[in-house]
């Protein structure tokens, strides 16, 4: 018995479309799986932003470093901000695998918004690796900013102070 070979011609022919992620001009300095939360002040609670790979990306021309995180499967952006001097990674109450910090201008929702973010990793070693890379990126961005300020004849900025144990973020349990 011969099995019938069924073949359907497509009704519409779709052309392949090149999709730009705007990561093409950047190098990945760090990449690790994590879960991101944002603090919702009106409801006084943490809301999950997404789970996926958090990346530290350095632009090939400007050399500035930013945090970019996309959700698994949908690849929707859940964190997108430059690493600045005013960001301080604070330990989260009751967890050695997460950090809390404030981003003055996070563009995950399409427009700049001040957000209190918490990022949680699978274990404390991964959290410590993220912190080390984050601090290195912070130093590199400060160096870049200072070279631009000096070139413009302005006073360079000082490095951010070390972690202070009485930051308000530490009181907010995730």
CORLIN-V236199 format. One record per run of one state. SS is the DSSP state (@ for helix, = for strand, . for the rest). FROM is the first residue (numbers start at 0). TO is the last residue. If there is no record, write none. Layout:
ss:from:to
SS:FROM:TO
SS:FROM:TO
//
This chain:
ss:from:to
.:0:24
=:25:39
.:40:43
=:44:58
.:59:63
=:64:70
.:71:75
=:76:81
.:82:88
=:89:91
.:92:93
=:94:105
.:106:111
=:112:119
.:120:122
@:123:150
.:151:166
@:167:170
.:171:173
//
